[in-house]
Amino acid sequence: MKKARLKSLAALVLTFALTLSVGCQSSPSESSGSQATDPGASAESGSSTGEPIELHVLTNWTSTSLFTEPINELIDSMNESGKYNITYEGLPSSDARTKLTVSMSAGTPPDVAWCTYNYAIVFSDQGLLMDWSTVYDDPKYPEFKEWFSEDVLNAPVDSSGRIMLVPHEAAIDGLFCNMEVFEQYGWELPETWDDLIELCHKANEQGVAPLVTGGADQRFAWLASIMLGRTGGLDSAIALTSGEAMTSWDDPQYGFVASMEKLQELVDAGGFAKGVVGLSMSEADHMFARGEAAMYYEGAWKPADFAKAGGEDFVNKVQRIDFPSMNDQPNGDNDVHTGGIGSGFFIPSGLSEEKTAAAIEFVLAFNNPEFNVPIMEQGTFVWAGNAEYDKSKVSDLMNSMIEAYHAADGFIVSMDALAPPAVELAVKQTAFPGIISGELDVNGAVSAVNDAAKQYVEENK
């Protein structure tokens, strides 16, 4: 992974976390619950009473995830040792976030849990999460620094600099292009925003939708982040989502107004498939596979979805390119990608030494090359760690995704992991669908997001 990219990622997340001012703020003494436990305590012999150590694990891996079978096998093996009694819960991402919010508020959190940055920062600033730095510095756990770069390990910090999440999955965006369609009509791949708008007109003349996505599933968070990055840059994105400009989404200097104007321009050019707001992800995938849409913007998991929709032969016809640059935006960043590490796993503070040690051992068991490389070789995700993998087992498309992740110089986290929950919902559920459907103009979309931000800040003073 390029060192410059890692520094950019670390700076993004560090600034994002350090400037957040939401939720219930705890004093240093109140928020250091992790210091009460010794992460180096060993779980090798089970609990001090001889009984298995109870662990509740929550992830966003549902029954259809490629992680489900391996994680269940791992848990069965650990439980059979007699040292642990692990109960596992896999929920869709939105349900997992709701479950975490409720359980953390009630004081009954999972012992190991997947979480996005925007939720984790609120929990950690309230002193509810263990500080992973004590684990990384413990000589009993050298594996973390062997598997992950220090920049990646140290990136997810809260407003006091505590490391709140251990990384697992990395992400990289892609503007996926159906090359069979491009070659049929002799189109060039769009490198700039003007190229994209011109391509929209050409595609519509041929009865082909330029872009498609799962609008009914509100798949606009990734597009929202890349457009904000292109118009305002990383610093503005951080200022709006967690910094001094949280109620300034309507201020043109931060780029969101321009990103909504660009979205309107794209809609006016016929950029989306008709009725896209009502299309499910599966319907969008099949449209793309049938050649009814030329492009699809999403993340690194899409090659697996494309294979389901059109087969491996179709995946070989898809090419990933970077999202087009916007050369008329002086404050924008044309090198940034949506992606990076927008989520990870936490261990709550206040657990007993034995339970904390057992939770760490569980994280080590699933967050290592032996567990993750075989899954990565199935072409569905990018592990955040450093490991060689068999490129021959992975499609050219997925190889290009992994290479793009390691070569990228900077990331902006997807909006649904970057902005406070109420704000990201306003972006992906109101602003983007509103402009695309014609129910909102630019001013209406911007106002809806800014009003949500003002309400959120007011409620969390």
C-alpha positions in Angstrom: 0.0 0.0 0.0 1.5 3.4 -0.9 2.7 5.3 2.1 1.1 8.5 0.8 -2.2 6.9 0.6 -1.9 5.6 4.2 -1.0 9.0 5.5 -3.9 10.6 3.7 -6.3 7.9 5.1 -4.9 8.4 8.6 -5.2 12.2 8.4 -8.8 11.9 7.1 -10.0 9.7 9.9 -7.9 11.5 12.6 -9.2 14.9 11.6 -12.7 13.5 11.3 -12.6 12.1 14.8 -10.8 14.9 16.5 -13.2 17.5 15.3 -16.4 15.7 16.1 -18.6 17.3 18.8 -21.7 15.2 19.2 -23.4 13.1 21.8 -22.7 13.0 25.5 -19.1 14.1 26.2 -17.3 12.4 29.0 -14.4 13.7 31.1 -11.1 11.9 30.6 -11.5 10.0 33.8 -15.0 8.9 32.9 -14.1 7.9 29.3 -11.2 5.7 30.1 -13.1 2.6 31.1 -10.7 0.5 29.0 -7.9 1.3 31.3 -9.7 -0.7 34.1 -9.0 -3.9 32.3 -5.8 -5.7 31.3 -6.0 -6.6 27.6 -3.0 -8.9 28.1 -4.9 -11.2 30.4 -5.0 -14.7 28.9 -8.1 -16.6 28.0 -6.2 -19.8 27.2 -7.6 -21.7 30.2 -11.1 -20.3 30.1 -12.5 -18.3 33.1 -11.0 -18.4 36.6 -14.0 -20.4 37.7 -13.3 -23.1 35.0 -16.5 -22.2 33.2 -16.5 -21.2 29.5 -16.2 -17.5 28.9 -19.4 -16.0 27.5 -19.1 -13.8 24.4 -21.8 -12.1 22.4 -20.6 -11.2 18.9 -22.5 -8.9 16.5 -21.6 -8.4 12.8 -23.3 -7.1 9.7 -22.7 -10.5 8.0 -26.1 -11.9 7.1 -26.9 -15.4 5.8 -25.9 -14.6 2.3 -22.5 -13.2 3.2 -19.4 -15.2 2.3 -18.3 -14.6 5.8 -21.2 -16.5 7.4 -20.0 -20.1 6.9 -16.3 -19.4 7.9 -17.3 -17.4 11.0 -19.8 -20.0 12.1 -17.1 -22.7 11.7 -14.7 -20.6 13.7 -17.2 -20.1 16.5 -18.1 -23.8 16.6 -14.4 -24.7 16.9 -13.8 -22.2 19.6 -16.9 -23.3 21.5 -15.9 -27.0 21.2 -12.6 -26.2 23.0 -14.7 -25.7 26.2 -13.0 -22.3 26.8 -15.7 -20.2 25.3 -19.4 -20.0 24.8 -19.8 -17.6 21.9 -23.2 -16.5 20.7 -23.3 -15.0 17.2 -25.7 -12.5 15.7 -25.5 -11.4 12.1 -27.8 -8.5 11.0 -28.1 -6.3 8.0 -26.1 -3.1 8.4 -29.0 -0.9 9.2 -30.4 -3.3 11.7 -27.0 -3.8 13.3 -26.7 0.0 13.8 -30.1 0.2 15.4 -29.2 -2.8 17.7 -26.0 -1.2 18.7 -27.7 2.2 19.5 -30.2 0.5 21.7 -27.8 -1.9 23.4 -25.2 0.7 24.1 -27.8 3.1 25.6 -29.1 0.3 27.8 -25.7 -0.7 29.0 -25.9 -4.2 27.4 -23.5 -4.0 24.5 -22.1 -7.0 22.5 -18.7 -8.1 23.6 -17.3 -7.8 20.0 -19.2 -5.7 17.4 -19.0 -4.4 13.9 -19.5 -0.7 13.7 -19.2 2.2 11.4 -17.0 5.3 12.2 -19.9 7.7 12.7 -21.6 5.5 15.3 -18.3 4.4 16.9 -17.2 8.0 17.5 -20.4 8.8 19.5 -20.0 5.6 21.6 -16.3 6.2 22.2 -16.7 9.8 23.1 -19.0 8.6 25.8 -16.3 6.4 27.2 -18.1 3.2 26.1 -15.3 1.6 24.0 -12.0 0.0 24.7 -8.9 1.8 23.6 -7.1 -0.6 21.1 -3.8 1.2 21.5 -3.2 -0.8 24.8 -3.6 -4.0 22.8 -1.4 -3.0 19.9 1.4 -2.0 22.3 1.1 -5.3 24.3 3.9 -7.7 23.3 1.4 -10.6 23.8 -0.4 -9.4 20.6 2.3 -8.8 17.9 0.0 -10.0 15.2 -1.9 -6.7 14.8 1.2 -4.8 13.8 2.4 -7.7 11.6 -0.9 -7.9 9.7 -1.8 -4.2 9.4 0.3 -1.1 8.8 0.5 1.3 11.7 -1.3 4.0 9.8 -4.3 1.8 9.3 -4.3 0.6 12.9 -4.0 4.1 14.3 -6.6 5.7 12.0 -9.9 5.2 13.7 -9.6 7.5 16.7 -12.2 9.4 18.8 -12.0 13.0 19.8 -9.5 12.3 22.5 -7.2 10.2 20.3 -8.2 6.8 21.6 -8.3 4.1 19.0 -11.8 2.9 19.0 -12.0 0.2 16.2 -9.8 -2.5 14.9 -9.8 -2.4 11.0 -11.1 -5.4 9.0 -12.7 -4.6 5.7 -11.3 -2.0 3.3 -13.2 -0.4 0.5 -12.6 1.2 -2.9 -15.1 2.7 -5.3 -15.5 2.1 -9.0 -17.4 3.6 -11.9 -18.1 0.2 -13.5 -18.5 0.3 -17.3 -20.1 -2.4 -19.4 -17.4 -2.6 -22.1 -19.6 -4.6 -24.5 -22.0 -1.6 -24.6 -19.1 0.9 -24.9 -17.6 -1.0 -27.8 -20.9 -1.5 -29.6 -21.4 2.2 -29.9 -17.8 3.3 -30.0 -18.0 5.4 -26.8 -14.9 6.6 -25.0 -14.7 6.0 -21.2 -15.4 9.3 -19.4 -12.4 10.9 -17.7 -14.0 14.3 -16.9 -17.4 15.5 -15.8 -17.9 17.0 -19.3 -17.1 13.6 -20.8 -19.8 12.1 -18.6 -22.4 14.6 -19.5 -21.7 14.1 -23.2 -21.8 10.4 -22.8 -25.3 10.7 -21.1 -26.6 12.4 -24.2 -25.1 9.7 -26.5 -26.5 6.9 -24.4 -30.0 8.3 -24.4 -29.9 8.6 -28.2 -29.3 4.9 -28.3 -32.0 4.0 -25.7 -29.3 3.0 -23.1 -29.4 4.4 -19.6 -26.1 6.0 -18.7 -26.2 5.1 -15.0 -28.1 2.7 -12.8 -28.1 1.9 -9.1 -30.4 0.5 -6.4 -32.4 3.6 -5.7 -35.1 1.8 -3.8 -32.3 0.6 -1.4 -31.1 4.2 -1.2 -27.7 3.4 -2.7 -26.7 7.1 -3.0 -24.2 7.3 -0.1 -21.2 6.5 -2.2 -22.1 8.9 -4.9 -22.8 11.6 -2.3 -19.3 11.3 -0.9 -17.4 11.2 -4.3 -19.4 14.2 -5.5 -18.7 16.1 -2.3 -15.0 15.2 -2.6 -14.9 16.4 -6.2 -16.6 19.7 -5.4 -15.3 20.6 -1.9 -12.4 18.3 -1.1 -11.7 16.3 2.0 -11.3 19.1 4.4 -14.7 20.5 3.5 -16.3 17.1 3.8 -14.8 16.6 7.3 -15.9 20.1 8.3 -19.5 19.5 7.2 -19.8 16.0 8.7 -17.9 16.4 12.0 -16.2 19.7 12.3 -16.8 23.5 12.5 -19.2 23.6 9.6 -21.8 21.0 10.6 -24.7 23.4 10.0 -23.2 25.0 6.9 -24.3 22.5 4.2 -25.9 25.5 2.5 -22.7 27.5 2.4 -21.2 27.3 -1.1 -17.6 27.3 0.1 -17.9 23.8 1.5 -18.9 22.2 -1.8 -22.3 20.6 -1.0 -24.3 23.2 -3.0 -22.0 22.6 -6.0 -22.4 18.8 -5.7 -26.2 19.2 -5.7 -25.9 21.5 -8.8 -23.8 18.8 -10.5 -26.3 16.2 -9.6 -29.1 18.3 -11.1 -26.9 18.7 -14.3 -26.5 14.9 -14.4 -30.3 14.4 -14.0 -31.0 17.0 -16.7 -28.7 15.2 -19.1 -30.7 12.0 -18.5 -27.9 10.4 -16.5 -30.0 7.9 -14.6 -32.2 5.0 -15.7 -35.9 5.9 -15.7 -37.5 5.1 -12.4 -34.1 4.5 -10.8 -35.4 5.7 -7.4 -37.7 2.7 -7.4 -35.2 0.1 -8.5 -33.9 -2.5 -6.1 -30.2 -3.4 -6.2 -31.0 -6.7 -7.8 -33.0 -5.0 -10.6 -30.3 -2.5 -11.2 -27.7 -5.3 -11.4 -29.7 -7.2 -14.0 -30.2 -4.0 -16.0 -26.5 -3.5 -16.1 -25.8 -7.1 -17.0 -28.4 -7.0 -19.8 -26.7 -3.9 -21.3 -29.7 -1.7 -20.6 -27.4 0.6 -18.6 -23.8 1.5 -19.5 -22.4 2.3 -16.0 -22.8 1.6 -12.3 -21.1 3.4 -9.4 -20.5 1.4 -6.2 -17.9 -0.3 -4.2 -15.6 -3.4 -4.2 -18.3 -5.9 -3.5 -20.1 -5.3 -6.8 -18.1 -7.8 -8.9 -19.8 -10.6 -6.9 -23.2 -9.1 -7.5 -22.5 -8.7 -11.2 -21.5 -12.4 -11.4 -24.9 -13.3 -9.8 -26.7 -11.1 -12.3 -24.8 -11.9 -15.5 -22.4 -14.7 -14.8 -18.6 -14.8 -14.9 -18.6 -14.0 -18.6 -20.3 -10.7 -17.9 -17.9 -9.8 -15.2 -15.1 -10.1 -17.7 -16.8 -7.5 -19.8 -16.8 -4.9 -17.0 -14.1 -2.4 -16.5 -13.5 -0.2 -13.4 -12.4 3.4 -13.8 -12.1 6.3 -11.4 -15.0 8.6 -11.0 -14.7 11.5 -13.5 -12.7 14.6 -12.5 -14.4 18.0 -12.1 -12.0 20.5 -13.4 -14.2 23.5 -12.8 -14.1 23.1 -9.0 -11.1 24.9 -7.5 -11.7 23.5 -4.0 -12.4 19.9 -5.1 -10.1 16.9 -5.0 -9.9 14.9 -8.3 -7.7 12.2 -6.8 -9.9 11.2 -3.9 -11.8 7.9 -3.9 -14.9 6.9 -1.9 -13.8 4.1 0.4 -10.9 3.5 2.7 -11.8 1.9 6.0 -15.3 3.1 7.1 -15.9 0.5 9.7 -14.3 -1.9 12.1 -14.8 -3.9 15.2 -15.0 -2.6 18.8 -14.8 -4.2 22.3 -16.8 -2.2 24.9 -15.0 -0.8 27.9 -15.7 -2.1 31.4 -15.5 -5.8 30.6 -13.7 -8.1 33.0 -10.0 -8.9 32.3 -10.9 -12.4 31.3 -13.7 -11.4 29.0 -11.6 -8.6 27.4 -8.8 -11.1 26.7 -11.3 -13.6 25.3 -12.8 -10.9 23.0 -9.3 -10.0 21.7 -8.5 -13.6 21.0 -11.7 -13.8 19.0 -10.8 -10.8 17.0 -7.4 -12.3 16.3 -9.0 -15.5 15.2 -11.1 -13.9 12.4 -9.0 -10.9 11.6 -6.0 -12.6 10.1 -4.7 -13.6 6.7 -5.6 -17.3 7.0 -9.2 -16.4 7.6 -9.6 -13.5 5.2 -7.4 -14.2 2.1 -9.5 -17.3 1.1 -12.6 -15.1 1.3 -11.0 -12.3 -0.6 -10.0 -14.8 -3.3 -13.8 -15.4 -3.8 -13.9 -11.8 -5.2 -16.3 -10.0 -2.8 -14.2 -7.8 -0.5 -10.8 -6.2 0.2 -9.1 -7.1 3.5 -7.5 -4.1 5.2 -4.4 -6.1 6.1 -1.3 -6.8 4.2 -1.1 -10.2 2.5 -0.4 -11.9 -0.7 -3.2 -13.6 -2.5 -3.7 -15.9 -5.6 -4.6 -13.4 -8.3 -5.5 -16.3 -10.6 -8.5 -17.1 -8.4 -9.9 -13.6 -8.7 -11.4 -11.9 -11.8 -9.5 -9.2 -13.6 -12.2 -6.8 -12.4 -11.7 -7.6 -8.7 -7.9 -7.6 -9.1 -8.2 -4.1 -10.5 -10.3 -3.1 -7.4 -7.7 -4.4 -5.0 -4.9 -2.7 -6.9 -6.8 0.5 -7.0 -7.2 0.4 -3.2 -3.5 -0.1 -2.6 -2.6 2.6 -5.1 -5.0 5.3 -4.0 -3.6 8.5 -2.5 -6.7 9.5 -0.5 -10.2 8.4 0.6 -13.4 10.0 1.6 -15.6 7.5 3.6 -19.0 6.7 2.2 -21.6 9.2 3.5 -23.5 6.6 5.5 -20.3 6.0 7.6 -19.1 9.6 7.6 -21.9 11.9 8.5 -24.0 11.8 11.7 -26.9 9.3 11.2 -29.7 11.9 10.8 -27.6 13.9 8.3 -26.6 10.9 6.1 -30.2 9.8 6.0 -31.2 13.2 4.8 -28.6 13.0 2.0 -29.4 9.5 0.8 -33.1 9.4 1.5 -34.2 12.9 0.7 -31.7 15.0 -1.2 -30.5 12.6 -3.9 -33.8 10.9 -4.5 -35.6 14.2 -4.5 -33.4 15.8 -7.2 -33.4 12.6 -9.3 -37.2 12.2 -9.1 -37.8 15.9 -9.7 -39.6 16.4 -6.4 -36.8 18.7 -5.1 -34.7 21.4 -6.7 -31.2 22.2 -5.6 -32.3 24.7 -3.0 -34.8 22.2 -1.6 -32.3 19.4 -1.4 -29.7 21.5 0.3 -32.2 22.9 2.8 -33.4 19.4 3.7 -29.9 18.3 4.6 -28.9 21.5 6.4 -32.2 21.5 8.4 -31.4 17.9 9.5 -27.9 18.9 10.5 -29.1 21.9 12.5 -31.6 19.7 14.3 -29.0 17.1 15.0 -26.5 19.6 16.4 -29.2 21.2 18.5 -30.2 17.9 20.0 -26.6 16.9 20.8 -25.3 20.1 22.3 
